[in-house]
Amino acid sequence: MASGDSFFSQHFPALARPVGLALAIGTILLTPPGAEARITSLKVVRLESPTFGGKTFGAVGAYEKITARAFGEVDPLVPANALMTDIQFAPRNERGLVEYSMDVVILKPVDPSKGSGKIFYDVVNRGNKGSYTTFNQAPAPSSATDTNEAGAGTGLLMRRGYTIVWSGWEDPRIIGTGPNTLTAALPIARNPDGSAIVEKMIVEEIFDNPNGTDLTLPYRAANLDQSQAYMVLHNHSEFVGGPLVNRVTVPAAVWSYANDITVRINRKDPFLAPYDHGAAFEFVFPAKDPIVLALGFAATRDLMSFLRRDTSPENPVRNAIRYALGRGDSESGRYLKGFLYWGFNADEGGRIVFDGMNPHISGAHAIAANDRFGDANATGRSYQRRLTAKMEFPFSYEVRTDPFSGRTDGILARCLKSATCPKLMHTDGGNEPYLKPVSLVTTDGPGNGIMPKDATLPANVRLYTIGSTQHGPAGSVTTTSAGICQQPANPNPWAPHVRALGIALDDWVTQGVTPPASRYAKVGDGTLVRSLPQAGQGFPVIPGVTYTGWYNAVAVLDKSVLPNMPIPGKAYTILVPKADADGSDIPGIRTVDVQVPIATYTGWGLRRAPFAANEDCALTGQYIPFAATKAERIAKGDPRLSVQERYPNKAAYVNRVTRVVNNLVRQRLLLNEDAQPVIDKAKQSSIDR
């Protein structure tokens, strides 16, 4: 390819156009003889070259955006594919292969030779782009934002020359569609005789309001016969690793099928009067037509292998990619761990797919993306989705033995055998030790109340907890309303540290530069402790603030008695980070807001009445401001020092912020370009008013 020529200008010169033209370009066949990647064709839907209003990014130059639909197929008899649940029941084409297709979006240098040779793969979350916003501090590219310069944000990813790739992996029948949602078309499994596969499954829902009526089913009901389904209801969590009790069957007169994917509940029925707005509904019904979900893993594997290694003219980045980094938040982080666990980091030629991975805010939580009637959306709560969320062994990267089942396994088990393990940065916030118990990742994971011991992380794994942050930090402090929670949401940001660690992962993968040492709570140094008693955990007694010692219990689900309503059995021992005198986390990466605080920041939060009071407030933490003066603090009985006692004037506050920022930069936990904005924010604060 000539320098400066884009893929499209070379192969479709008549289609080279100014900024932002949407072009229906047709189907390009990608079936070179002997190709191992199973991408068979690519339909380019739209080309924008250059994009971002023609903005250039240093020596990398301008970028272009390719929007496409990729088509692929897999051989179900290949061992790496045969482990996909229900792949043997998927329809096959005339060659005996199983087909799939997916949305693909690529942001690349107009001249790939000027790029860095690295793919930044942003795993979509329920079809939505996410990591781009974290790194570039701007909305992810869409038709509304990427044709102007502002859509580039800070341009961090482009300045570093990445080829940024997104692709769908979830079926729209489960997650729906939107104008910028990326999905994958995956086949439905059927019985050998062609009949529908039908099994009972559970759907769990908390409406968190008095008026919600519709419960959407992830799979279609096999029939609308109410006698073949049932609903139970409970107000609060009744167990910490014990049996389920106090569940009450909801009369059939209270609920009905609106259609085969919607169950309607009459929330005004007198039967529901004793239950508050945070009551949990659990619905068991006969579902039909399971989707072969794990083909979403294969689709990502095959696309990445094609972009990295296919040398045909149809590959828009051919001969330009040497490394691939994968990153995802929450569900997307769980996806990366599932991708790795099930062996998809080896392509069909046995070569590595992602050289580096950063699963973020996933904790010890896995993903139900290789299960019959699996629901990748299901995430653990203290009393919601406890039965469907994938909170099960193995929790850790290293291979270990489960104390209850005696089974030996680990997230790295398959890639160790195939020599395709990536370098891993597992990052979490302050919410995940409570909601998705991180201690199961970092300790030997015993149960029955036995105190765990610290595990040794594999050499290719670093683990960082960005303490005292909630799952997705609040954009600002809203003290007038906390929603269903008792305290305002927590604005303490993890994004600046994620950016720094992302660059450190790149340096580790591509240059062999050792990253910062892992930072997380440990039993050995006294920073990983039991949540009760409160004095032992360290959280102060703050007037108006409730502490219950809550964490999300994780237990083995016993399906032997009621297969369609598993019962939690033996529980794993869960530990949480120790708190300092302010109530913020001691271990992990301590943010500027925690080291130079004006409030207590927690990753956990509790619900208020009438929304299941004192249960967890799920993904939300707490912002609990300090008293302004010593006199105010004493009058309230608040043990935490006041703002006045900490910072006699703004200059003292700004000086402390500056020292902390500079130290974080030296430790490679904050980028140079992120340092000054933090200091400027401190200078603009009202700390002395």
NORGI-V443460 format. One record per residue. N is the residue number from 0. OMEGA is omega in radians with two decimals (999 if undefined). Layout:
{{N;OMEGA} {N;OMEGA}}
This chain:
{{0;-3.14} {1;3.12} {2;3.11} {3;3.13} {4;3.06} {5;3.05} {6;-3.07} {7;-3.13} {8;3.12} {9;-3.03} {10;3.13} {11;-3.03} {12;-3.13} {13;-3.08} {14;3.10} {15;-3.02} {16;3.05} {17;-3.03} {18;2.83} {19;3.14} {20;3.09} {21;-3.02} {22;3.01} {23;-2.93} {24;3.05} {25;-3.02} {26;3.09} {27;-3.14} {28;-3.08} {29;-3.08} {30;3.09} {31;-3.11} {32;3.05} {33;-3.13} {34;-3.14} {35;3.10} {36;-2.99} {37;2.98} {38;-3.04} {39;3.10} {40;-3.14} {41;3.09} {42;-3.14} {43;-3.09} {44;-3.02} {45;3.03} {46;3.02} {47;-3.06} {48;-0.06} {49;3.08} {50;-3.09} {51;3.09} {52;-3.14} {53;-3.13} {54;3.09} {55;-3.05} {56;3.13} {57;-3.10} {58;-3.13} {59;3.13} {60;-3.08} {61;3.11} {62;3.00} {63;-3.10} {64;3.09} {65;3.03} {66;-3.00} {67;2.97} {68;-3.13} {69;3.14} {70;-3.12} {71;3.12} {72;3.12} {73;3.05} {74;-3.09} {75;-3.13} {76;3.07} {77;-3.06} {78;-3.13} {79;3.11} {80;-3.06} {81;-3.13} {82;3.10} {83;-3.13} {84;3.07} {85;3.13} {86;-3.14} {87;-3.14} {88;3.14} {89;3.09} {90;-3.12} {91;3.09} {92;-3.07} {93;3.10} {94;3.13} {95;-3.10} {96;-3.14} {97;-3.03} {98;3.04} {99;2.99} {100;-3.08} {101;2.99} {102;3.11} {103;3.01} {104;-3.14} {105;2.95} {106;-3.05} {107;3.00} {108;3.08} {109;3.02} {110;-3.08} {111;-3.12} {112;3.11} {113;3.12} {114;-3.08} {115;-3.09} {116;-3.08} {117;2.99} {118;2.97} {119;-3.11} {120;-3.10} {121;-3.12} {122;-3.13} {123;-3.14} {124;-3.05} {125;3.10} {126;-3.04} {127;3.10} {128;-3.07} {129;-3.02} {130;3.09} {131;-3.13} {132;3.12} {133;-3.03} {134;-3.10} {135;3.09} {136;3.10} {137;3.08} {138;3.12} {139;-3.07} {140;3.02} {141;-3.11} {142;-3.08} {143;-2.98} {144;-2.98} {145;3.11} {146;3.08} {147;-3.05} {148;-3.10} {149;-3.13} {150;3.12} {151;-3.10} {152;3.11} {153;3.13} {154;-3.07} {155;-3.09} {156;-3.13} {157;3.12} {158;3.13} {159;2.98} {160;-3.14} {161;2.82} {162;-3.03} {163;-3.05} {164;2.97} {165;3.02} {166;3.12} {167;3.07} {168;3.09} {169;-3.11} {170;-3.12} {171;3.09} {172;3.12} {173;-3.04} {174;-3.09} {175;-3.14} {176;3.07} {177;-3.08} {178;-3.12} {179;-3.13} {180;3.10} {181;-3.09} {182;3.08} {183;3.05} {184;-3.09} {185;-3.05} {186;3.04} {187;3.08} {188;3.11} {189;3.09} {190;3.14} {191;3.13} {192;3.12} {193;-3.14} {194;-3.11} {195;2.99} {196;-3.11} {197;3.04} {198;3.08} {199;3.08} {200;-3.09} {201;2.97} {202;-3.10} {203;-3.05} {204;2.93} {205;-3.06} {206;-3.12} {207;3.04} {208;-3.10} {209;-2.95} {210;-3.11} {211;-3.08} {212;-2.99} {213;3.07} {214;-3.09} {215;-3.12} {216;3.12} {217;3.07} {218;-3.10} {219;3.05} {220;-3.12} {221;3.07} {222;-3.10} {223;3.13} {224;-3.09} {225;-3.12} {226;3.13} {227;3.12} {228;3.04} {229;-3.14} {230;3.03} {231;-2.99} {232;3.01} {233;-3.06} {234;-3.00} {235;3.06} {236;-3.09} {237;-3.00} {238;2.87} {239;-3.10} {240;3.13} {241;-3.09} {242;3.05} {243;3.11} {244;3.05} {245;3.02} {246;-3.08} {247;3.11} {248;3.13} {249;3.14} {250;-3.13} {251;3.13} {252;-3.08} {253;-3.12} {254;3.13} {255;3.02} {256;2.97} {257;3.02} {258;-3.03} {259;3.03} {260;-3.10} {261;3.03} {262;-3.09} {263;-3.12} {264;3.07} {265;-3.07} {266;3.14} {267;-3.12} {268;-3.12} {269;-3.14} {270;-3.07} {271;-3.07} {272;-3.12} {273;-3.03} {274;-3.05} {275;-3.03} {276;3.12} {277;3.13} {278;-3.10} {279;3.08} {280;3.08} {281;-3.03} {282;3.12} {283;-3.05} {284;3.07} {285;3.14} {286;3.12} {287;3.03} {288;3.08} {289;3.10} {290;3.09} {291;-2.96} {292;-3.03} {293;3.03} {294;3.02} {295;3.03} {296;-3.11} {297;3.14} {298;3.09} {299;3.13} {300;-3.05} {301;3.11} {302;-3.12} {303;3.12} {304;3.11} {305;-3.09} {306;-3.10} {307;-2.85} {308;-3.13} {309;-3.07} {310;3.13} {311;-3.13} {312;-3.08} {313;3.12} {314;-3.05} {315;3.11} {316;-3.09} {317;3.10} {318;-3.08} {319;-3.04} {320;3.09} {321;-3.08} {322;3.06} {323;3.10} {324;3.12} {325;-3.10} {326;3.10} {327;3.12} {328;2.99} {329;3.13} {330;-3.13} {331;3.03} {332;3.07} {333;3.10} {334;-3.13} {335;3.13} {336;3.09} {337;3.08} {338;-3.12} {339;-3.08} {340;-3.07} {341;2.98} {342;-3.07} {343;3.07} {344;2.94} {345;3.11} {346;-3.06} {347;3.05} {348;3.13} {349;-3.10} {350;-3.09} {351;3.14} {352;3.08} {353;3.08} {354;3.13} {355;3.11} {356;3.04} {357;2.98} {358;-3.05} {359;3.12} {360;3.06} {361;-3.13} {362;3.12} {363;-3.03} {364;3.08} {365;-3.09} {366;-3.12} {367;-3.11} {368;3.01} {369;-3.09} {370;3.01} {371;-3.06} {372;3.11} {373;3.11} {374;-3.12} {375;3.14} {376;-3.01} {377;3.12} {378;-3.04} {379;2.99} {380;-3.13} {381;3.12} {382;3.07} {383;3.12} {384;3.07} {385;-3.05} {386;-3.09} {387;3.13} {388;-3.06} {389;3.08} {390;-3.03} {391;3.10} {392;0.07} {393;3.14} {394;-2.93} {395;3.11} {396;3.13} {397;3.12} {398;3.14} {399;-3.11} {400;3.12} {401;-3.09} {402;-3.07} {403;-3.09} {404;-3.06} {405;-3.13} {406;3.11} {407;-3.08} {408;3.09} {409;-3.12} {410;-3.11} {411;-2.98} {412;-3.08} {413;-3.11} {414;3.06} {415;-3.14} {416;-3.10} {417;-3.12} {418;3.14} {419;3.12} {420;3.09} {421;2.88} {422;-2.98} {423;2.90} {424;3.09} {425;-3.12} {426;3.09} {427;3.00} {428;3.14} {429;3.12} {430;-2.99} {431;3.06} {432;-3.14} {433;-3.04} {434;-3.09} {435;-2.79} {436;-3.10} {437;-3.11} {438;3.08} {439;3.08} {440;-2.95} {441;3.12} {442;-3.12} {443;2.92} {444;3.07} {445;3.10} {446;3.10} {447;3.07} {448;3.14} {449;-3.13} {450;-3.13} {451;3.01} {452;3.11} {453;3.05} {454;3.07} {455;3.13} {456;3.03} {457;-3.06} {458;-3.11} {459;-3.08} {460;2.92} {461;-3.12} {462;-3.12} {463;2.98} {464;3.10} {465;-2.90} {466;3.01} {467;3.04} {468;3.06} {469;-3.01} {470;3.02} {471;-3.02} {472;3.09} {473;-3.13} {474;3.14} {475;3.14} {476;3.06} {477;-3.07} {478;-3.11} {479;-3.13} {480;3.10} {481;-3.14} {482;3.14} {483;-3.09} {484;-3.13} {485;-3.08} {486;3.07} {487;3.14} {488;-3.00} {489;3.14} {490;-3.08} {491;-2.97} {492;2.97} {493;-3.01} {494;-3.12} {495;-3.13} {496;3.06} {497;3.10} {498;-3.12} {499;-3.14} {500;3.08} {501;3.10} {502;3.10} {503;3.08} {504;3.08} {505;-3.12} {506;3.13} {507;-3.09} {508;-2.95} {509;-3.10} {510;-3.13} {511;3.14} {512;-3.12} {513;-3.12} {514;3.05} {515;3.12} {516;3.10} {517;3.13} {518;3.14} {519;-3.10} {520;-3.12} {521;3.07} {522;-3.02} {523;3.13} {524;3.06} {525;-3.12} {526;3.06} {527;-2.91} {528;3.01} {529;-3.08} {530;3.09} {531;0.04} {532;-3.10} {533;-3.11} {534;3.13} {535;3.10} {536;3.03} {537;-3.10} {538;-3.05} {539;3.06} {540;-3.07} {541;3.13} {542;3.11} {543;-3.12} {544;-3.12} {545;3.02} {546;-3.13} {547;-3.04} {548;-3.08} {549;2.86} {550;-3.12} {551;3.14} {552;3.11} {553;-3.10} {554;3.03} {555;3.14} {556;-3.14} {557;-3.12} {558;-3.04} {559;-3.10} {560;3.12} {561;-3.08} {562;-3.11} {563;3.05} {564;-3.08} {565;-3.11} {566;3.07} {567;-3.13} {568;-3.09} {569;-3.05} {570;3.03} {571;3.08} {572;-3.12} {573;3.06} {574;-3.08} {575;3.14} {576;3.05} {577;-3.12} {578;3.05} {579;-3.08} {580;3.10} {581;-3.08} {582;3.10} {583;-3.07} {584;3.06} {585;-3.03} {586;3.10} {587;3.05} {588;3.13} {589;-3.07} {590;3.08} {591;-3.12} {592;3.13} {593;-3.13} {594;3.09} {595;-2.90} {596;2.92} {597;-3.11} {598;2.95} {599;3.13} {600;3.10} {601;3.04} {602;-3.13} {603;3.07} {604;-3.12} {605;3.13} {606;3.04} {607;3.04} {608;0.02} {609;-3.11} {610;-3.12} {611;-3.05} {612;3.08} {613;2.91} {614;-3.10} {615;3.08} {616;3.00} {617;-3.00} {618;-2.97} {619;3.06} {620;-3.07} {621;2.98} {622;-3.07} {623;-3.00} {624;3.04} {625;2.98} {626;-3.11} {627;-3.05} {628;3.10} {629;-3.13} {630;3.13} {631;3.14} {632;-3.12} {633;3.13} {634;-3.14} {635;-3.05} {636;-3.10} {637;-3.11} {638;-3.08} {639;3.12} {640;3.13} {641;3.08} {642;-3.12} {643;-3.13} {644;-3.11} {645;-3.01} {646;-3.11} {647;3.10} {648;-3.10} {649;-3.12} {650;3.12} {651;3.12} {652;-3.12} {653;3.12} {654;3.13} {655;3.10} {656;-3.11} {657;3.13} {658;-3.13} {659;3.13} {660;-3.12} {661;3.12} {662;3.11} {663;3.09} {664;3.13} {665;-3.13} {666;-3.12} {667;3.09} {668;3.09} {669;3.12} {670;3.08} {671;-3.08} {672;3.09} {673;-3.05} {674;-3.05} {675;3.10} {676;3.11} {677;3.12} {678;3.12} {679;3.11} {680;3.10} {681;3.14} {682;-3.12} {683;-3.08} {684;3.12} {685;-3.01} {686;-3.09} {687;-3.13} {688;999}}
